[in-house]
Amino acid sequence: MTYTKLLPTFLCNALVEICYPKFYDANGKCDYHGGAVGHSSENCQALKFKVQWLIDSGWLSFQEEKLSVEKDPLSGHAGASINTI
């Protein structure tokens, strides 16, 4: 017998009760899970673990870099001219 078939019997006999996940939100929608209802993308544990994995593996970084004209010069400005009427 499957768990799906057992659950209604357990509920009718008060052997179990519905247990919602810790961050269950009936109004929340998770885009990471294809729009599934129950939690928001902001509270999605799976998404948080994926982001952490990307950081740990070096694919993602949130370090801010200071821009420098010497390091990253603007291209296409050599020999600039001004058009006048």
N, C-alpha and C positions, 0 to 999 in steps of 0.2 A: 504494500500500500504506500502511496506517495504522501509526502508531507502536505501537499495541497489538499488531498482528500481527508487527511487526519485533522487539519486545523479547524474546520467547522464543527466537528464533533467535540474537540477539546474546548472550543469557545462555548458551545451549548451547555456543556457540563461544568463550566467554570473551572476547568483545569489550567487554562492559560488565559491571558488577556492581551489585547493588542498592545504592542510595545513600539513606540515611535523612536526613530533614531534621535540621538542627542541634539542635533541641530535641525530637527524637522521643522519646516516652515511651509504651511499649506499655500502661502502666497508667493513663496520663493520659486524661482525658475533658474535652472543651471544650464547655461549655454554650452559648457564643456560636456555635459551629458545629453546634448541634443535637445535642450529645452525641457528636460524632465522636471516635474514639480516635486518639491519636498525640501529643497535647499537652494540658496542662491549661489551664483558663481563665486561670490566673495567668501562664502562659508564652505566651499567645496574642499573636502579633505584630499580627494584624489587629485584635484588641480594643484593644491598646495604641495603635495608630494612630487608631482611632475615638475613644477617650477624649481623645487629644491634639487631634484635630480639634474635638471638642466644647468643649474648653478654649479653643483658639485662636479659635473662632467666638463665644465668649461665652455658650454655652449651659450650661456647667458651670463651677463654681468650688468650690474646696476651702478657701477662706478662712474662718476661724472668726470669727464676730461675737460680741462681748461683749454680753450682754443688759443692758438698762438699763430700770429701772422708768419713767423719764421718757420714754424712746424708745418702749417697748412696754409700756404699762400693762396690767395684767390687767383684762379686761372682766367686767362682771356682778357687781361687788363694791360698787357704790354702794348705800347704804341697807341694808346687811346686818344681819340680826337673829339672835339666838340663841334657840332654843326650849329651854325648861326644863320640867321636870316638877314 
